[in-house]
């Protein structure tokens, strides 16, 4: 015989998974935002050191 469905438990599990996905997505977006900011700040603060000496 099949088990009687426990709708409250199933809904709580779906909500938990949904919340975990949203938190992961928000974390990834924050990381991407931080990387973009770091890339924008890096060229302004450091100049490329072009110190090539000619070969004799």
Rosetta blueprint (number, residue, H / E / L):
1 X L
2 X L
3 X L
4 X L
5 X L
6 X L
7 X H
8 X H
9 X H
10 X H
11 X H
12 X H
13 X H
14 X H
15 X H
16 X H
17 X H
18 X H
19 X H
20 X H
21 X H
22 X H
23 X H
24 X H
25 X H
26 X H
27 X H
28 X H
29 X H
30 X H
31 X H
32 X H
33 X H
34 X H
35 X H
36 X H
37 X H
38 X H
39 X H
40 X H
41 X H
42 X H
43 X H
44 X H
45 X H
46 X L
47 X L
48 X L
49 X L
50 X L
51 X L
52 X L
53 X L
54 X L
55 X L
56 X L
